[in-house]
Amino acid sequence: MTYGLVDETDGIIIGGDWRPYEFWIDEPRPEYQTRNGKRRVAKGEFDNDEQAIAWFKENYPAEFKQGVEMRVWD
């Protein structure tokens, strides 16, 4: 998927309209490169919030329990 560019197709696109998601946690430790005290833990593309949350909860259970900030772009 290309972002910021307009693509033309001569057919039908089958599949979801996936959006990029990022998951950030508070990270006060200086050994990590952080932005404003937060560190990106994971990123991926999903159809909707429910899929993104379920994926993150399954793959990062400790971070999920501590609390995470989810960011999404259209």
C-alpha positions as CSV (number, residue, x, y, z in Angstrom):
1,M,0.0,0.0,0.0
2,T,1.4,3.4,-1.0
3,Y,0.7,6.4,1.2
4,G,0.7,9.9,0.0
5,L,0.4,9.0,-3.7
6,V,-2.6,8.4,-5.9
7,D,-2.6,5.0,-7.6
8,E,-4.8,4.2,-10.6
9,T,-6.1,0.7,-11.2
10,D,-7.9,-0.9,-14.1
11,G,-9.7,-3.4,-12.0
12,I,-11.4,-4.1,-8.7
13,I,-9.5,-4.0,-5.5
14,I,-10.4,-6.9,-3.2
15,G,-9.8,-6.7,0.5
16,G,-10.0,-4.4,3.4
17,D,-9.0,-0.8,3.6
18,W,-6.1,-1.3,6.0
19,R,-4.8,1.5,8.1
20,P,-1.4,1.9,9.8
21,Y,-1.5,1.5,13.5
22,E,1.3,2.2,16.1
23,F,1.3,1.2,19.8
24,W,3.2,3.4,22.3
25,I,3.9,3.0,26.0
26,D,5.3,5.3,28.6
27,E,9.1,4.7,28.8
28,P,11.0,6.7,31.3
29,R,14.2,4.7,30.8
30,P,16.9,6.7,29.0
31,E,18.5,3.7,27.3
32,Y,15.6,3.7,24.8
33,Q,15.1,6.3,22.2
34,T,11.9,7.9,23.1
35,R,9.7,10.8,21.9
36,N,8.2,12.8,24.7
37,G,8.8,10.0,27.2
38,K,7.0,7.4,25.0
39,R,8.4,4.4,23.1
40,R,6.8,2.7,20.1
41,V,6.4,-1.0,20.9
42,A,4.8,-2.3,17.7
43,K,3.2,-1.3,14.5
44,G,1.0,-2.9,11.9
45,E,-1.8,-2.5,9.5
46,F,-5.4,-3.5,10.4
47,D,-8.9,-3.2,9.1
48,N,-10.3,-1.7,12.3
49,D,-9.6,-0.9,16.0
50,E,-10.9,-4.2,17.2
51,Q,-8.5,-6.2,15.1
52,A,-5.6,-4.0,16.1
53,I,-6.4,-4.3,19.8
54,A,-6.8,-8.1,19.7
55,W,-3.5,-8.5,17.8
56,F,-1.6,-6.3,20.3
57,K,-3.2,-8.0,23.3
58,E,-2.2,-11.4,22.0
59,N,1.4,-10.5,21.0
60,Y,2.3,-8.0,23.8
61,P,0.3,-9.1,26.9
62,A,2.6,-7.4,29.4
63,E,2.5,-4.1,27.6
64,F,-1.2,-4.4,27.1
65,K,-1.7,-4.8,30.9
66,Q,0.5,-1.8,31.7
67,G,-1.5,0.4,29.3
68,V,-0.8,1.5,25.7
69,E,-1.5,4.4,23.5
70,M,-2.8,3.4,20.1
71,R,-2.3,5.7,17.1
72,V,-4.0,5.3,13.7
73,W,-3.8,7.2,10.4
74,D,-6.3,7.4,7.6
